[in-house]
Amino acid sequence: MPRIRKKTSKRGTTHQREKLKHKVSQGRKKAKKQVRKAQAAGTTQKKSKKDPGIPNNFPYKDQILAEVAESRRQAAEEKQQRKAEKRAALTGLDVEDVEDPEKNINIDENQNDGQGFDGIMSIRPAPPVPSIKKPVEPLTSEPAIPITQGPASLREVLQKADVLLHVVDARDPAAGLSEALFKEARGKDIILLVNKIDCVPRESLASWLSYLRLTYTALPFRVAEAFLPSKPNLPPVSKKISVKLDDALGSDAVWQQLIKANKSGEELVVALTGVTNSGKSAVINSLACADLLPIYNLNSTISTKGPHTTTSASELVLEFPDKKGVNVRLIDTPGLEYVRTEDVEEQEKEMARARDILLRSRGRIDRLKDPLFAVEHIVSRADTQDLMLAYSLPAFSKGDPTSFLAGMARASGLIKKRGVLDHAGAARIVLRDWSIGKFARYTMPPGSPTTSSSTNNEGILAMLKSRKELRKAEDVKLVRLQPGEAEKRDVLLDDVWVIDEEVGENEDDDEDAGNEEVTGDEDGDEDGADQGSDSESSEEGIVDDEDEEEVPELLPPPKRKRTVSFAVVPSKGKRQRRFGKNVTQ
């Protein structure tokens, strides 16, 4: 019987396997090369499956096509409605007026909504005047109050004023005081207006009023409902919606104090001073019960036009409520600017810069190139237990910003490759909460705080929430901070305030200083002003659109180049087996 040959194996040789791998790798390289060429030429197209459609013999084909057409029409209408609402939110007009084709309203709708960290808005001290503006209906039946241009510098304002109404923030009143300003206004009546009392607990306000009244005349105040800051990403209040203009808390006490100061019976000149974003313009609007001066709005922070702050003095004349024929002239001034001091250490400059940026909270402070130094200043002043409760963090050492940011990054899921924690992203979350008021902070006066207060303010204090009530409020993180110190730097008195014009194309390159912003938007030099005026403190901080690529935290890490490792060449006569081949060198 013949011998049956054993079946041969179907297993390929090593040479065949390596040959197949080589062909696969070459095919992938070729495909990647074609993709790169298409991207360079701008002809990249995504492969999409073609819709086979509905067969002709399918029953009810006409009804299905009609339903599809109707759904597309409804989707187009909804898209157009959302577009009109967005345009109305940016302009403050009604949706019907925005949809009117006769009114040519040009709006840049490609704007960041402020939720992400991948775009930087250029912030300006004042929005440009729109080419077409809807005539605003008068809020009251009374004639409009004329607004005129005021003095050109702070020294001229102080020389002209009879009363200095200095506005401070109730969350940290001591930080808004200026010893140099009060020294320059010696001999005049100085009234401290503690604004934004609705942002602090009742106990904190009572203690601060008792502390400040040991030296000054202090009055609590909260602006009218129409001039309260709105939440970000919400459309502005429509003119048709009834808003209260005469419900300011503490306005009666202010008028009574001004009547006492008017001893001559003639026109009283009152100058309103304070740091940027302390609420001076909103106070004037509340006293006048009318929308007269533009105020800072959180919604405008997200728009490309930028938020508005006062950049030059404005005057308006009001009549005393109880005295007919006797007028009071109110002068609205820009935020205080301070003289730069060079003979200080670098650490003190950094602390002063962080203090200025956080005090003014002007613009998108969460867009700082280096947000860590500002959060370090917050952690050094904040109560550790309050921070732990506010952000639901594990215990960390007191005054340790690294541990705090590490806990914030883990709680927020900000973890990079290889488990690296994104401290910068966590710091931006804290600064974002700080700027929109979600990070509710308060301070207590130094020493042993007293809780006794005047009987004139019992009604106002009763309307405020206590510390326990604020902690239970939703979307509020109540944190106690150490009180700030009164500003000891000299005030710029002779700098001339320039009326803003439309922003030019090359303004980013030309501006170094000159506006009153603390958290400005322009990209300044980093050697510049950590100790100087508001503009000097800020212009190095915020990242502009053109410099966005300089932020390493916001961009993915660069791709590593492949390195080719060459094998050691054997000596002659030796044989090397590689990839199934016998290679003789």
Secondary structure, 3 states (H helix, E strand, C coil): CCCCCCCCCCCCCHHHHHHHHHHHHHHHHHHHHHHHHHHHHCCCCCCCCCCCCCCCCCCCHHHHHHHHHHHHHHHHHHHHHHHHHHHHHHHCCCHHHHHCCCCCCCCCCCCCCCCCCCCCCCCCCCCCCCCCCCCCCCCCCCCCCCEEECCCCHHHHHHHCCEEEEEEECCCHHHHCEHHHHHHCCCCEEEEEEECHHHCCHHHHHHHHHHHCCCCEEEECECCHHHCCCCCCCCCCCCCCCCCCCCCECHHHHHHHHHHHCCCCCCEEEEEECCCCCCHHHHHHHHHCCCCCCCCCHHHHHCCCCCCCCCCCEEEEEECCCCCCCEEEEEECCCCCECCCCCCCHHHHHHHHHHHHHHHCCCCHHHECCCHHHHHHHHHHECHHHHHHHHCCCCCCCCCHHHHHHHHHHHHCCECHHHCECHHHHHHHHHHHHHHCCEEEEECCCCCCCCCCCHHHHHHHHHCCCHHHHHHCCCCEEEEECCCCCECCCECCCCCCCCCCCCCCCHHHHCCCCCCCCCCCCCCCCCCCCCCCHHHHHCCCECCCCCHHHCHHHCCCCCCCCCCCCCCCCCCCCEEEECCEEEEC
